[in-house]
Amino acid sequence: MPQARIERIALTTRPALLTRIGRALTEAMARRRDRQSLARLDQHLLRDIGLAQEDAATEAAKRFWQA
């Protein structure tokens, strides 16, 4: 494979990789924020959204990278 072709492939795949990494970080941070908010809800609000307190605690205890 010619050198110019190799360089072109490397340059075109790098932005896609950075985009995927950025998207994954954004999603992980959103999960973290959502779980923190869930942990702050009281019993009444949890009942309104149909969650038991134990289920909310289990979800809130997950790490940000866990889906």
PQR file of N, CA, C, O and H, with PARSE charges and radii, in Angstrom:
ATOM      1  N   MET A   1       0.853  -1.178   0.000 -0.4000 1.5000
ATOM      2  CA  MET A   1       0.000   0.000   0.000 -0.0000 2.0000
ATOM      3  C   MET A   1       0.900   1.243   0.000  0.5500 1.7000
ATOM      4  O   MET A   1       1.822   1.325   0.811 -0.5500 1.4000
ATOM      5  N   PRO A   2       0.653   2.201  -0.884 -0.5600 1.5000
ATOM      6  CA  PRO A   2       1.480   3.404  -0.938  0.2800 2.0000
ATOM      7  C   PRO A   2       1.396   4.205   0.369  0.5500 1.7000
ATOM      8  O   PRO A   2       0.383   4.174   1.067 -0.5500 1.4000
ATOM      9  N   GLN A   3       2.469   4.914   0.677 -0.4000 1.5000
ATOM     10  CA  GLN A   3       2.547   5.693   1.920 -0.0000 2.0000
ATOM     11  C   GLN A   3       1.444   6.741   2.004  0.5500 1.7000
ATOM     12  O   GLN A   3       0.867   6.936   3.073 -0.5500 1.4000
ATOM     13  H   GLN A   3       3.292   4.939   0.110  0.4000 1.0000
ATOM     14  N   ALA A   4       1.139   7.420   0.901 -0.4000 1.5000
ATOM     15  CA  ALA A   4       0.094   8.439   0.914 -0.0000 2.0000
ATOM     16  C   ALA A   4      -1.253   7.833   1.297  0.5500 1.7000
ATOM     17  O   ALA A   4      -2.033   8.471   2.005 -0.5500 1.4000
ATOM     18  H   ALA A   4       1.608   7.261   0.033  0.4000 1.0000
ATOM     19  N   ARG A   5      -1.533   6.647   0.854 -0.4000 1.5000
ATOM     20  CA  ARG A   5      -2.788   5.963   1.168 -0.0000 2.0000
ATOM     21  C   ARG A   5      -2.861   5.650   2.669  0.5500 1.7000
ATOM     22  O   ARG A   5      -3.909   5.823   3.291 -0.5500 1.4000
ATOM     23  H   ARG A   5      -0.899   6.129   0.278  0.4000 1.0000
ATOM     24  N   ILE A   6      -1.752   5.193   3.243 -0.4000 1.5000
ATOM     25  CA  ILE A   6      -1.707   4.883   4.667 -0.0000 2.0000
ATOM     26  C   ILE A   6      -1.950   6.141   5.490  0.5500 1.7000
ATOM     27  O   ILE A   6      -2.730   6.104   6.441 -0.5500 1.4000
ATOM     28  H   ILE A   6      -0.901   5.052   2.738  0.4000 1.0000
ATOM     29  N   GLU A   7      -1.311   7.243   5.153 -0.4000 1.5000
ATOM     30  CA  GLU A   7      -1.504   8.498   5.882 -0.0000 2.0000
ATOM     31  C   GLU A   7      -2.938   8.984   5.766  0.5500 1.7000
ATOM     32  O   GLU A   7      -3.491   9.487   6.744 -0.5500 1.4000
ATOM     33  H   GLU A   7      -0.678   7.273   4.380  0.4000 1.0000
ATOM     34  N   ARG A   8      -3.552   8.850   4.606 -0.4000 1.5000
ATOM     35  CA  ARG A   8      -4.931   9.296   4.403 -0.0000 2.0000
ATOM     36  C   ARG A   8      -5.886   8.469   5.266  0.5500 1.7000
ATOM     37  O   ARG A   8      -6.831   9.012   5.838 -0.5500 1.4000
ATOM     38  H   ARG A   8      -3.102   8.441   3.811  0.4000 1.0000
ATOM     39  N   ILE A   9      -5.649   7.178   5.361 -0.4000 1.5000
ATOM     40  CA  ILE A   9      -6.496   6.320   6.196 -0.0000 2.0000
ATOM     41  C   ILE A   9      -6.357   6.730   7.657  0.5500 1.7000
ATOM     42  O   ILE A   9      -7.359   6.831   8.365 -0.5500 1.4000
ATOM     43  H   ILE A   9      -4.881   6.736   4.896  0.4000 1.0000
ATOM     44  N   ALA A  10      -5.144   6.964   8.117 -0.4000 1.5000
ATOM     45  CA  ALA A  10      -4.915   7.343   9.507 -0.0000 2.0000
ATOM     46  C   ALA A  10      -5.598   8.669   9.827  0.5500 1.7000
ATOM     47  O   ALA A  10      -6.176   8.818  10.904 -0.5500 1.4000
ATOM     48  H   ALA A  10      -4.329   6.882   7.542  0.4000 1.0000
ATOM     49  N   LEU A  11      -5.542   9.617   8.922 -0.4000 1.5000
ATOM     50  CA  LEU A  11      -6.158  10.925   9.164 -0.0000 2.0000
ATOM     51  C   LEU A  11      -7.680  10.856   9.143  0.5500 1.7000
ATOM     52  O   LEU A  11      -8.338  11.621   9.849 -0.5500 1.4000
ATOM     53  H   LEU A  11      -5.073   9.496   8.047  0.4000 1.0000
ATOM     54  N   THR A  12      -8.246   9.961   8.354 -0.4000 1.5000
ATOM     55  CA  THR A  12      -9.706   9.902   8.290 -0.0000 2.0000
ATOM     56  C   THR A  12     -10.295   9.095   9.439  0.5500 1.7000
ATOM     57  O   THR A  12     -11.448   9.329   9.802 -0.5500 1.4000
ATOM     58  H   THR A  12      -7.712   9.341   7.780  0.4000 1.0000
ATOM     59  N   THR A  13      -9.569   8.168  10.019 -0.4000 1.5000
ATOM     60  CA  THR A  13     -10.119   7.383  11.124 -0.0000 2.0000
ATOM     61  C   THR A  13      -9.952   8.081  12.465  0.5500 1.7000
ATOM     62  O   THR A  13     -10.727   7.812  13.383 -0.5500 1.4000
ATOM     63  H   THR A  13      -8.633   7.978   9.724  0.4000 1.0000
ATOM     64  N   ARG A  14      -8.997   8.945  12.612 -0.4000 1.5000
ATOM     65  CA  ARG A  14      -8.753   9.627  13.881 -0.0000 2.0000
ATOM     66  C   ARG A  14      -9.951  10.464  14.327  0.5500 1.7000
ATOM     67  O   ARG A  14     -10.341  10.351  15.489 -0.5500 1.4000
ATOM     68  H   ARG A  14      -8.368   9.164  11.866  0.4000 1.0000
ATOM     69  N   PRO A  15     -10.558  11.293  13.484 -0.5600 1.5000
ATOM     70  CA  PRO A  15     -11.721  12.058  13.944  0.2800 2.0000
ATOM     71  C   PRO A  15     -12.892  11.164  14.360  0.5500 1.7000
ATOM     72  O   PRO A  15     -13.603  11.482  15.313 -0.5500 1.4000
ATOM     73  N   ALA A  16     -13.093  10.073  13.666 -0.4000 1.5000
ATOM     74  CA  ALA A  16     -14.180   9.171  14.025 -0.0000 2.0000
ATOM     75  C   ALA A  16     -13.935   8.563  15.405  0.5500 1.7000
ATOM     76  O   ALA A  16     -14.864   8.427  16.200 -0.5500 1.4000
ATOM     77  H   ALA A  16     -12.516   9.815  12.891  0.4000 1.0000
ATOM     78  N   LEU A  17     -12.711   8.206  15.681 -0.4000 1.5000
ATOM     79  CA  LEU A  17     -12.366   7.647  16.983 -0.0000 2.0000
ATOM     80  C   LEU A  17     -12.582   8.682  18.079  0.5500 1.7000
ATOM     81  O   LEU A  17     -13.159   8.375  19.122 -0.5500 1.4000
ATOM     82  H   LEU A  17     -11.956   8.317  15.035  0.4000 1.0000
ATOM     83  N   LEU A  18     -12.125   9.900  17.847 -0.4000 1.5000
ATOM     84  CA  LEU A  18     -12.320  10.966  18.837 -0.0000 2.0000
ATOM     85  C   LEU A  18     -13.795  11.258  19.051  0.5500 1.7000
ATOM     86  O   LEU A  18     -14.212  11.549  20.173 -0.5500 1.4000
ATOM     87  H   LEU A  18     -11.657  10.150  16.999  0.4000 1.0000
ATOM     88  N   THR A  19     -14.580  11.185  18.005 -0.4000 1.5000
ATOM     89  CA  THR A  19     -16.018  11.395  18.125 -0.0000 2.0000
ATOM     90  C   THR A  19     -16.644  10.312  18.987  0.5500 1.7000
ATOM     91  O   THR A  19     -17.473  10.606  19.848 -0.5500 1.4000
ATOM     92  H   THR A  19     -14.241  10.949  17.094  0.4000 1.0000
ATOM     93  N   ARG A  20     -16.256   9.069  18.765 -0.4000 1.5000
ATOM     94  CA  ARG A  20     -16.801   7.960  19.564 -0.0000 2.0000
ATOM     95  C   ARG A  20     -16.386   8.077  21.028  0.5500 1.7000
ATOM     96  O   ARG A  20     -17.192   7.815  21.921 -0.5500 1.4000
ATOM     97  H   ARG A  20     -15.583   8.831  18.065  0.4000 1.0000
ATOM     98  N   ILE A  21     -15.149   8.463  21.280 -0.4000 1.5000
ATOM     99  CA  ILE A  21     -14.681   8.638  22.655 -0.0000 2.0000
ATOM    100  C   ILE A  21     -15.449   9.775  23.327  0.5500 1.7000
ATOM    101  O   ILE A  21     -15.886   9.648  24.470 -0.5500 1.4000
ATOM    102  H   ILE A  21     -14.494   8.676  20.555  0.4000 1.0000
ATOM    103  N   GLY A  22     -15.605  10.872  22.615 -0.4000 1.5000
ATOM    104  CA  GLY A  22     -16.350  12.009  23.154 -0.0000 2.0000
ATOM    105  C   GLY A  22     -17.789  11.651  23.458  0.5500 1.7000
ATOM    106  O   GLY A  22     -18.326  12.042  24.495 -0.5500 1.4000
ATOM    107  H   GLY A  22     -15.250  10.975  21.686  0.4000 1.0000
ATOM    108  N   ARG A  23     -18.415  10.910  22.563 -0.4000 1.5000
ATOM    109  CA  ARG A  23     -19.802  10.485  22.765 -0.0000 2.0000
ATOM    110  C   ARG A  23     -19.914   9.554  23.974  0.5500 1.7000
ATOM    111  O   ARG A  23     -20.855   9.667  24.760 -0.5500 1.4000
ATOM    112  H   ARG A  23     -17.980  10.593  21.720  0.4000 1.0000
ATOM    113  N   ALA A  24     -18.963   8.643  24.123 -0.4000 1.5000
ATOM    114  CA  ALA A  24     -18.976   7.716  25.253 -0.0000 2.0000
ATOM    115  C   ALA A  24     -18.789   8.461  26.577  0.5500 1.7000
ATOM    116  O   ALA A  24     -19.445   8.140  27.567 -0.5500 1.4000
ATOM    117  H   ALA A  24     -18.198   8.551  23.485  0.4000 1.0000
ATOM    118  N   LEU A  25     -17.904   9.447  26.597 -0.4000 1.5000
ATOM    119  CA  LEU A  25     -17.713  10.243  27.808 -0.0000 2.0000
ATOM    120  C   LEU A  25     -18.961  11.054  28.147  0.5500 1.7000
ATOM    121  O   LEU A  25     -19.343  11.158  29.312 -0.5500 1.4000
ATOM    122  H   LEU A  25     -17.370   9.709  25.792  0.4000 1.0000
ATOM    123  N   THR A  26     -19.587  11.621  27.134 -0.4000 1.5000
ATOM    124  CA  THR A  26     -20.805  12.393  27.353 -0.0000 2.0000
ATOM    125  C   THR A  26     -21.908  11.519  27.929  0.5500 1.7000
ATOM    126  O   THR A  26     -22.611  11.929  28.852 -0.5500 1.4000
ATOM    127  H   THR A  26     -19.276  11.537  26.187  0.4000 1.0000
ATOM    128  N   GLU A  27     -22.062  10.322  27.391 -0.4000 1.5000
ATOM    129  CA  GLU A  27     -23.087   9.406  27.890 -0.0000 2.0000
ATOM    130  C   GLU A  27     -22.782   8.958  29.314  0.5500 1.7000
ATOM    131  O   GLU A  27     -23.693   8.859  30.136 -0.5500 1.4000
ATOM    132  H   GLU A  27     -21.490   9.988  26.641  0.4000 1.0000
ATOM    133  N   ALA A  28     -21.518   8.686  29.617 -0.4000 1.5000
ATOM    134  CA  ALA A  28     -21.140   8.259  30.965 -0.0000 2.0000
ATOM    135  C   ALA A  28     -21.398   9.371  31.978  0.5500 1.7000
ATOM    136  O   ALA A  28     -21.875   9.111  33.082 -0.5500 1.4000
ATOM    137  H   ALA A  28     -20.778   8.767  28.949  0.4000 1.0000
ATOM    138  N   MET A  29     -21.086  10.601  31.603 -0.4000 1.5000
ATOM    139  CA  MET A  29     -21.329  11.727  32.508 -0.0000 2.0000
ATOM    140  C   MET A  29     -22.827  11.956  32.714  0.5500 1.7000
ATOM    141  O   MET A  29     -23.254  12.321  33.809 -0.5500 1.4000
ATOM    142  H   MET A  29     -20.698  10.812  30.705  0.4000 1.0000
ATOM    143  N   ALA A  30     -23.618  11.744  31.675 -0.4000 1.5000
ATOM    144  CA  ALA A  30     -25.072  11.883  31.808 -0.0000 2.0000
ATOM    145  C   ALA A  30     -25.632  10.805  32.733  0.5500 1.7000
ATOM    146  O   ALA A  30     -26.512  11.085  33.547 -0.5500 1.4000
ATOM    147  H   ALA A  30     -23.271  11.447  30.785  0.4000 1.0000
ATOM    148  N   ARG A  31     -25.127   9.565  32.613 -0.4000 1.5000
ATOM    149  CA  ARG A  31     -25.562   8.500  33.526 -0.0000 2.0000
ATOM    150  C   ARG A  31     -25.214   8.847  34.963  0.5500 1.7000
ATOM    151  O   ARG A  31     -26.024   8.642  35.867 -0.5500 1.4000
ATOM    152  H   ARG A  31     -24.412   9.337  31.952  0.4000 1.0000
ATOM    153  N   ARG A  32     -24.018   9.371  35.179 -0.4000 1.5000
ATOM    154  CA  ARG A  32     -23.587   9.755  36.529 -0.0000 2.0000
ATOM    155  C   ARG A  32     -24.505  10.837  37.094  0.5500 1.7000
ATOM    156  O   ARG A  32     -24.944  10.746  38.240 -0.5500 1.4000
ATOM    157  H   ARG A  32     -23.360   9.538  34.444  0.4000 1.0000
ATOM    158  N   ARG A  33     -24.790  11.844  36.301 -0.4000 1.5000
ATOM    159  CA  ARG A  33     -25.656  12.940  36.738 -0.0000 2.0000
ATOM    160  C   ARG A  33     -27.063  12.435  37.036  0.5500 1.7000
ATOM    161  O   ARG A  33     -27.664  12.821  38.039 -0.5500 1.4000
ATOM    162  H   ARG A  33     -24.434  11.918  35.369  0.4000 1.0000
ATOM    163  N   ASP A  34     -27.587  11.575  36.169 -0.4000 1.5000
ATOM    164  CA  ASP A  34     -28.930  11.034  36.369 -0.0000 2.0000
ATOM    165  C   ASP A  34     -29.007  10.184  37.633  0.5500 1.7000
ATOM    166  O   ASP A  34     -29.990  10.250  38.371 -0.5500 1.4000
ATOM    167  H   ASP A  34     -27.099  11.262  35.354  0.4000 1.0000
ATOM    168  N   ARG A  35     -27.976   9.391  37.879 -0.4000 1.5000
ATOM    169  CA  ARG A  35     -27.972   8.542  39.075 -0.0000 2.0000
ATOM    170  C   ARG A  35     -27.838   9.363  40.345  0.5500 1.7000
ATOM    171  O   ARG A  35     -28.423   9.015  41.371 -0.5500 1.4000
ATOM    172  H   ARG A  35     -27.177   9.338  37.279  0.4000 1.0000
ATOM    173  N   GLN A  36     -27.082  10.439  40.291 -0.4000 1.5000
ATOM    174  CA  GLN A  36     -26.995  11.324  41.449 -0.0000 2.0000
ATOM    175  C   GLN A  36     -28.347  11.966  41.732  0.5500 1.7000
ATOM    176  O   GLN A  36     -28.757  12.078  42.887 -0.5500 1.4000
ATOM    177  H   GLN A  36     -26.607  10.721  39.457  0.4000 1.0000
ATOM    178  N   SER A  37     -29.034  12.384  40.682 -0.4000 1.5000
ATOM    179  CA  SER A  37     -30.372  12.969  40.848 -0.0000 2.0000
ATOM    180  C   SER A  37     -31.347  11.941  41.397  0.5500 1.7000
ATOM    181  O   SER A  37     -32.162  12.261  42.263 -0.5500 1.4000
ATOM    182  H   SER A  37     -28.701  12.292  39.743  0.4000 1.0000
ATOM    183  N   LEU A  38     -31.276  10.736  40.913 -0.4000 1.5000
ATOM    184  CA  LEU A  38     -32.146   9.665  41.387 -0.0000 2.0000
ATOM    185  C   LEU A  38     -31.917   9.401  42.876  0.5500 1.7000
ATOM    186  O   LEU A  38     -32.867   9.160  43.622 -0.5500 1.4000
ATOM    187  H   LEU A  38     -30.615  10.476  40.210  0.4000 1.0000
ATOM    188  N   ALA A  39     -30.679   9.446  43.297 -0.4000 1.5000
ATOM    189  CA  ALA A  39     -30.352   9.200  44.702 -0.0000 2.0000
ATOM    190  C   ALA A  39     -30.939  10.271  45.621  0.5500 1.7000
ATOM    191  O   ALA A  39     -31.176  10.008  46.800 -0.5500 1.4000
ATOM    192  H   ALA A  39     -29.907   9.642  42.691  0.4000 1.0000
ATOM    193  N   ARG A  40     -31.173  11.471  45.098 -0.4000 1.5000
ATOM    194  CA  ARG A  40     -31.705  12.563  45.913 -0.0000 2.0000
ATOM    195  C   ARG A  40     -33.234  12.581  46.001  0.5500 1.7000
ATOM    196  O   ARG A  40     -33.795  13.346  46.785 -0.5500 1.4000
ATOM    197  H   ARG A  40     -30.981  11.685  44.140  0.4000 1.0000
ATOM    198  N   LEU A  41     -33.911  11.750  45.206 -0.4000 1.5000
ATOM    199  CA  LEU A  41     -35.372  11.751  45.220 -0.0000 2.0000
ATOM    200  C   LEU A  41     -35.902  11.119  46.499  0.5500 1.7000
ATOM    201  O   LEU A  41     -35.353  10.135  46.993 -0.5500 1.4000
ATOM    202  H   LEU A  41     -33.455  11.129  44.569  0.4000 1.0000
ATOM    203  N   ASP A  42     -36.979  11.699  47.030 -0.4000 1.5000
ATOM    204  CA  ASP A  42     -37.577  11.116  48.228 -0.0000 2.0000
ATOM    205  C   ASP A  42     -38.592  10.035  47.856  0.5500 1.7000
ATOM    206  O   ASP A  42     -38.879   9.814  46.679 -0.5500 1.4000
ATOM    207  H   ASP A  42     -37.425  12.499  46.628  0.4000 1.0000
ATOM    208  N   GLN A  43     -39.124   9.373  48.868 -0.4000 1.5000
ATOM    209  CA  GLN A  43     -40.035   8.246  48.680 -0.0000 2.0000
ATOM    210  C   GLN A  43     -41.248   8.628  47.827  0.5500 1.7000
ATOM    211  O   GLN A  43     -41.663   7.863  46.956 -0.5500 1.4000
ATOM    212  H   GLN A  43     -38.891   9.552  49.824  0.4000 1.0000
ATOM    213  N   HIS A  44     -41.804   9.795  48.074 -0.4000 1.5000
ATOM    214  CA  HIS A  44     -42.995  10.252  47.350 -0.0000 2.0000
ATOM    215  C   HIS A  44     -42.709  10.401  45.858  0.5500 1.7000
ATOM    216  O   HIS A  44     -43.496   9.948  45.028 -0.5500 1.4000
ATOM    217  H   HIS A  44     -41.466  10.416  48.781  0.4000 1.0000
ATOM    218  N   LEU A  45     -41.600  11.024  45.519 -0.4000 1.5000
ATOM    219  CA  LEU A  45     -41.252  11.223  44.108 -0.0000 2.0000
ATOM    220  C   LEU A  45     -40.906   9.903  43.424  0.5500 1.7000
ATOM    221  O   LEU A  45     -41.246   9.696  42.260 -0.5500 1.4000
ATOM    222  H   LEU A  45     -40.960  11.392  46.193  0.4000 1.0000
ATOM    223  N   LEU A  46     -40.234   9.017  44.145 -0.4000 1.5000
ATOM    224  CA  LEU A  46     -39.931   7.703  43.574 -0.0000 2.0000
ATOM    225  C   LEU A  46     -41.219   6.945  43.270  0.5500 1.7000
ATOM    226  O   LEU A  46     -41.325   6.294  42.231 -0.5500 1.4000
ATOM    227  H   LEU A  46     -39.957   9.186  45.091  0.4000 1.0000
ATOM    228  N   ARG A  47     -42.183   7.026  44.157 -0.4000 1.5000
ATOM    229  CA  ARG A  47     -43.464   6.352  43.936 -0.0000 2.0000
ATOM    230  C   ARG A  47     -44.162   6.944  42.704  0.5500 1.7000
ATOM    231  O   ARG A  47     -44.805   6.219  41.944 -0.5500 1.4000
ATOM    232  H   ARG A  47     -42.097   7.555  45.002  0.4000 1.0000
ATOM    233  N   ASP A  48     -44.034   8.259  42.512 -0.4000 1.5000
ATOM    234  CA  ASP A  48     -44.647   8.911  41.346 -0.0000 2.0000
ATOM    235  C   ASP A  48     -44.077   8.390  40.022  0.5500 1.7000
ATOM    236  O   ASP A  48     -44.796   8.306  39.026 -0.5500 1.4000
ATOM    237  H   ASP A  48     -43.513   8.848  43.129  0.4000 1.0000
ATOM    238  N   ILE A  49     -42.806   8.045  40.012 -0.4000 1.5000
ATOM    239  CA  ILE A  49     -42.211   7.541  38.764 -0.0000 2.0000
ATOM    240  C   ILE A  49     -42.190   6.018  38.717  0.5500 1.7000
ATOM    241  O   ILE A  49     -41.644   5.429  37.785 -0.5500 1.4000
ATOM    242  H   ILE A  49     -42.222   8.113  40.821  0.4000 1.0000
ATOM    243  N   GLY A  50     -42.783   5.385  39.722 -0.4000 1.5000
ATOM    244  CA  GLY A  50     -42.949   3.937  39.700 -0.0000 2.0000
ATOM    245  C   GLY A  50     -41.734   3.141  40.116  0.5500 1.7000
ATOM    246  O   GLY A  50     -41.550   2.013  39.660 -0.5500 1.4000
ATOM    247  H   GLY A  50     -43.227   5.864  40.479  0.4000 1.0000
ATOM    248  N   LEU A  51     -40.899   3.707  40.976 -0.4000 1.5000
ATOM    249  CA  LEU A  51     -39.714   2.998  41.447 -0.0000 2.0000
ATOM    250  C   LEU A  51     -39.781   2.766  42.951  0.5500 1.7000
ATOM    251  O   LEU A  51     -40.219   3.632  43.709 -0.5500 1.4000
ATOM    252  H   LEU A  51     -41.049   4.624  41.347  0.4000 1.0000
ATOM    253  N   ALA A  52     -39.345   1.602  43.363 -0.4000 1.5000
ATOM    254  CA  ALA A  52     -39.192   1.333  44.786 -0.0000 2.0000
ATOM    255  C   ALA A  52     -37.881   1.964  45.247  0.5500 1.7000
ATOM    256  O   ALA A  52     -36.957   2.154  44.456 -0.5500 1.4000
ATOM    257  H   ALA A  52     -38.989   0.899  42.747  0.4000 1.0000
ATOM    258  N   GLN A  53     -37.818   2.280  46.521 -0.4000 1.5000
ATOM    259  CA  GLN A  53     -36.622   2.907  47.048 -0.0000 2.0000
ATOM    260  C   GLN A  53     -35.395   2.000  46.892  0.5500 1.7000
ATOM    261  O   GLN A  53     -34.290   2.486  46.649 -0.5500 1.4000
ATOM    262  H   GLN A  53     -38.569   2.126  47.163  0.4000 1.0000
ATOM    263  N   GLU A  54     -35.585   0.697  47.030 -0.4000 1.5000
ATOM    264  CA  GLU A  54     -34.486  -0.249  46.884 -0.0000 2.0000
ATOM    265  C   GLU A  54     -33.963  -0.271  45.442  0.5500 1.7000
ATOM    266  O   GLU A  54     -32.755  -0.334  45.212 -0.5500 1.4000
ATOM    267  H   GLU A  54     -36.482   0.302  47.227  0.4000 1.0000
ATOM    268  N   ASP A  55     -34.887  -0.218  44.475 -0.4000 1.5000
ATOM    269  CA  ASP A  55     -34.483  -0.193  43.064 -0.0000 2.0000
ATOM    270  C   ASP A  55     -33.707   1.075  42.735  0.5500 1.7000
ATOM    271  O   ASP A  55     -32.710   1.036  42.014 -0.5500 1.4000
ATOM    272  H   ASP A  55     -35.868  -0.167  44.661  0.4000 1.0000
ATOM    273  N   ALA A  56     -34.174   2.197  43.268 -0.4000 1.5000
ATOM    274  CA  ALA A  56     -33.489   3.467  43.032 -0.0000 2.0000
ATOM    275  C   ALA A  56     -32.098   3.448  43.661  0.5500 1.7000
ATOM    276  O   ALA A  56     -31.138   3.940  43.068 -0.5500 1.4000
ATOM    277  H   ALA A  56     -34.984   2.229  43.854  0.4000 1.0000
ATOM    278  N   ALA A  57     -31.991   2.881  44.858 -0.4000 1.5000
ATOM    279  CA  ALA A  57     -30.690   2.805  45.532 -0.0000 2.0000
ATOM    280  C   ALA A  57     -29.729   1.906  44.756  0.5500 1.7000
ATOM    281  O   ALA A  57     -28.544   2.214  44.635 -0.5500 1.4000
ATOM    282  H   ALA A  57     -32.771   2.481  45.340  0.4000 1.0000
ATOM    283  N   THR A  58     -30.240   0.803  44.237 -0.4000 1.5000
ATOM    284  CA  THR A  58     -29.401  -0.105  43.440 -0.0000 2.0000
ATOM    285  C   THR A  58     -28.887   0.595  42.190  0.5500 1.7000
ATOM    286  O   THR A  58     -27.706   0.494  41.860 -0.5500 1.4000
ATOM    287  H   THR A  58     -31.203   0.552  44.335  0.4000 1.0000
ATOM    288  N   GLU A  59     -29.763   1.300  41.500 -0.4000 1.5000
ATOM    289  CA  GLU A  59     -29.366   2.018  40.282 -0.0000 2.0000
ATOM    290  C   GLU A  59     -28.387   3.143  40.611  0.5500 1.7000
ATOM    291  O   GLU A  59     -27.401   3.334  39.899 -0.5500 1.4000
ATOM    292  H   GLU A  59     -30.723   1.383  41.768  0.4000 1.0000
ATOM    293  N   ALA A  60     -28.648   3.884  41.679 -0.4000 1.5000
ATOM    294  CA  ALA A  60     -27.787   5.005  42.052 -0.0000 2.0000
ATOM    295  C   ALA A  60     -26.401   4.537  42.476  0.5500 1.7000
ATOM    296  O   ALA A  60     -25.436   5.293  42.361 -0.5500 1.4000
ATOM    297  H   ALA A  60     -29.449   3.729  42.258  0.4000 1.0000
ATOM    298  N   ALA A  61     -26.284   3.300  42.967 -0.4000 1.5000
ATOM    299  CA  ALA A  61     -25.001   2.785  43.430 -0.0000 2.0000
ATOM    300  C   ALA A  61     -24.097   2.316  42.294  0.5500 1.7000
ATOM    301  O   ALA A  61     -22.912   2.067  42.514 -0.5500 1.4000
ATOM    302  H   ALA A  61     -27.068   2.686  43.060  0.4000 1.0000
ATOM    303  N   LYS A  62     -24.639   2.193  41.082 -0.4000 1.5000
ATOM    304  CA  LYS A  62     -23.821   1.744  39.956 -0.0000 2.0000
ATOM    305  C   LYS A  62     -22.777   2.787  39.600  0.5500 1.7000
ATOM    306  O   LYS A  62     -22.985   3.984  39.797 -0.5500 1.4000
ATOM    307  H   LYS A  62     -25.602   2.395  40.903  0.4000 1.0000
ATOM    308  N   ARG A  63     -21.658   2.323  39.075 -0.4000 1.5000
ATOM    309  CA  ARG A  63     -20.596   3.219  38.612 -0.0000 2.0000
ATOM    310  C   ARG A  63     -20.997   3.871  37.302  0.5500 1.7000
ATOM    311  O   ARG A  63     -21.849   3.351  36.581 -0.5500 1.4000
ATOM    312  H   ARG A  63     -21.489   1.351  38.915  0.4000 1.0000
ATOM    313  N   PHE A  64     -20.389   5.003  36.991 -0.4000 1.5000
ATOM    314  CA  PHE A  64     -20.785   5.766  35.809 -0.0000 2.0000
ATOM    315  C   PHE A  64     -20.586   5.004  34.505  0.5500 1.7000
ATOM    316  O   PHE A  64     -21.271   5.279  33.520 -0.5500 1.4000
ATOM    317  H   PHE A  64     -19.697   5.426  37.576  0.4000 1.0000
ATOM    318  N   TRP A  65     -19.663   4.055  34.486 -0.4000 1.5000
ATOM    319  CA  TRP A  65     -19.402   3.332  33.245 -0.0000 2.0000
ATOM    320  C   TRP A  65     -20.348   2.155  33.046  0.5500 1.7000
ATOM    321  O   TRP A  65     -20.371   1.561  31.968 -0.5500 1.4000
ATOM    322  H   TRP A  65     -19.106   3.832  35.286  0.4000 1.0000
ATOM    323  N   GLN A  66     -21.122   1.810  34.058 -0.4000 1.5000
ATOM    324  CA  GLN A  66     -22.056   0.693  33.949 -0.0000 2.0000
ATOM    325  C   GLN A  66     -23.349   1.169  33.305  0.5500 1.7000
ATOM    326  O   GLN A  66     -23.925   2.178  33.713 -0.5500 1.4000
ATOM    327  H   GLN A  66     -21.103   2.292  34.934  0.4000 1.0000
ATOM    328  N   ALA A  67     -23.791   0.445  32.311 -0.4000 1.5000
ATOM    329  CA  ALA A  67     -25.037   0.818  31.623 -0.0000 2.0000
ATOM    330  C   ALA A  67     -26.235   0.330  32.392  0.5500 1.7000
ATOM    331  O   ALA A  67     -27.370   0.549  31.971 -0.5500 1.4000
ATOM    332  H   ALA A  67     -23.323  -0.375  31.980  0.4000 1.0000
TER
END
